[in-house]
Amino acid sequence: MKPNFAILSDLAHARKSFVVKKIARSSFSTDFHFHKECQLVHVVSGSGVRIIGQSVERFEKGDLTFVGPNVPHVWYSESESGNPETLEAISLALYIDSELLCEQMSGLVDVKKVQGFFNESQRGLKIHGNKKEQVVDILQEMLEQKEIHLLSSFLRILAHLSDPEELTYLNAPDPISTYSIKPHGRIPKLMYYIHQNFKEDISLENAASVAGLQIHAFCRYFKALTNRTFSEFLNDVRIGYACKLLHQSDLPITQIALECGYSNISYFNRCFKKINKMSPKEFRDSLETRNRRKG
């Protein structure tokens, strides 16, 4: 299932850093897509399954999630009445052009914390507890606000989201992007090497050589750096890429295993299940089943 790139005209043509709107339809869109803007979504009415990145979860009325820039996502709704004229999928959505926003704010405040939040938000976020109630109340107010009052409410939401309390990440961090991948310095150089070569057979000796260490010293160094052995880390990177291919392509699972650097399909299946708690086939079937129902 390959995501489509979407352009949000409300932001693209007006050079606005954010837009809030209420969306009421008979069902949620079935278009698996991504866009450069971030998206805060509150489900007012409806239920079903949502996909954000590699996360596949059920959602119900009241669900509040945040999707970072360029993250593939979709909400599949389950009709309660079966009547296509009934507005069963109602949501409040706040779209944010993070690049433009940080550009506009940079002359007023230090935007490093905000930029850090937007970078982390590519893992997808679920908001819960008192914070969810507060953010939803502000979203509802924003629908009727203009100018300075609208801006004030938006900044209040941004402050809530920038605080990690009562936020849950939906996806594990990309083990490579957690580190700088510019090839300068021991750590970045090593991560860059893994990023460029994980589809091939990377030996422990080669990795140690790139880091400029003897194998024994490299193993201690790498475990202290990542809290994982080199083999575990390499599997994380490869399986993360496998999840992306399962989402975004129709390649056979055996071909995906080869694309990710696994010559042994049984070993690939074991590694995948250990990390994702399901087999590659179950992972793909969960998406295909949903597509058949919507088809």
C-alpha positions, 0 to 999 in steps of 0.5 A, spaced: 500 500 500 503 506 497 501 512 500 500 518 495 502 525 496 497 530 498 497 538 497 493 542 502 491 548 498 488 552 504 495 552 507 499 552 500 496 558 497 495 562 503 502 562 506 498 560 512 502 557 518 496 553 521 489 552 519 483 549 523 477 546 520 471 541 522 470 535 517 463 532 517 463 526 512 459 519 511 466 516 512 473 517 513 477 518 507 480 511 505 486 515 501 493 512 504 497 519 504 502 524 506 503 531 506 509 536 509 504 539 514 503 536 521 496 534 523 492 534 529 486 530 529 480 529 534 475 524 532 468 527 534 464 521 531 466 515 528 470 509 529 474 504 525 482 503 524 487 508 523 494 507 520 500 512 522 506 510 520 507 503 522 502 504 527 495 500 526 490 501 531 483 502 533 480 508 534 473 511 537 470 517 538 474 522 542 481 519 539 486 525 539 492 524 535 498 528 532 501 526 525 508 529 524 510 532 517 511 527 511 508 521 515 503 516 511 496 516 515 489 514 514 483 513 518 478 507 515 471 508 518 466 503 520 459 505 518 454 504 524 448 505 520 450 503 513 447 509 510 452 513 505 448 520 507 449 519 514 454 524 517 458 518 521 465 521 520 466 528 524 473 530 526 476 537 528 483 538 524 489 542 525 494 543 520 500 546 521 506 548 516 512 547 521 517 550 517 513 556 515 511 556 523 518 556 525 521 561 520 515 566 522 517 565 530 524 565 529 525 572 530 520 572 536 523 566 540 528 560 541 524 555 536 529 549 538 524 546 543 518 547 537 523 544 532 525 538 536 517 537 537 516 537 530 522 532 529 519 527 534 512 528 532 514 523 525 513 517 530 506 519 531 503 521 537 496 520 541 494 525 546 490 523 553 488 525 560 487 532 562 491 534 556 487 531 551 480 535 554 484 541 554 486 541 547 480 539 545 476 545 548 481 549 545 480 546 538 473 547 539 474 554 541 478 556 535 473 554 530 469 561 532 475 565 533 479 570 528 486 574 528 489 575 535 484 570 539 485 565 534 493 565 534 493 565 542 489 559 542 494 556 537 500 557 541 496 554 547 495 548 543 503 548 541 505 549 548 501 543 550 504 539 545 511 541 546 510 538 553 511 530 553 506 529 559 500 525 557 503 524 550 504 517 547 508 515 541 505 510 536 512 508 533 518 506 535 524 511 533 528 510 527 534 507 530 538 511 524 535 518 524 536 518 532 543 520 530 546 525 525 547 521 519 552 526 516 559 522 515 563 526 520 566 524 527 566 517 529 558 516 531 555 520 525 560 516 520 558 509 523 551 511 523 552 513 516 555 507 514 550 503 517 544 507 513 548 506 506 549 499 507 544 495 511 541 492 505 548 488 504 552 483 509 555 488 514 560 484 518 562 486 525 569 487 523 567 492 517 563 496 522 569 496 527 573 498 522 569 504 520 569 506 527 576 505 528 576 500 534 578 493 535 572 488 535 572 487 542 572 495 544 567 496 538 562 491 542 563 495 548 562 502 545 556 500 541 552 497 547 554 503 551 552 507 545 545 504 543 543 499 549 543 494 544 548 489 540 550 491 533 546 485 531 540 487 534 541 494 532 542 492 525 536 488 525 532 494 528 534 498 522 532 492 517 526 490 520 524 498 520 525 498 512 521 492 511 515 495 515 516 501 510 516 496 504 510 492 507 506 499 507 508 502 501 509 496 496 506 490 493 513 486 493 512 479 495 515 478 502 521 473 500 523 479 495 522 484 501 527 480 506 532 480 500 531 488 499 532 488 507 539 484 507 536 477 509 538 471 505 534 467 510 527 468 509 526 464 516 531 468 520 527 474 517 520 472 519 523 470 526 526 477 527 520 481 524 516 477 529 520 478 535 520 486 534 513 487 531 509 481 535 506 479 529 509 476 522 510 480 516 504 476 513 500 478 519 502 485 518 500 486 511 494 482 512 491 487 517 492 492 512 489 488 506 483 486 510 481 493 511 482 495 504 477 489 502 472 491 507 472 498 504 473 496 497 
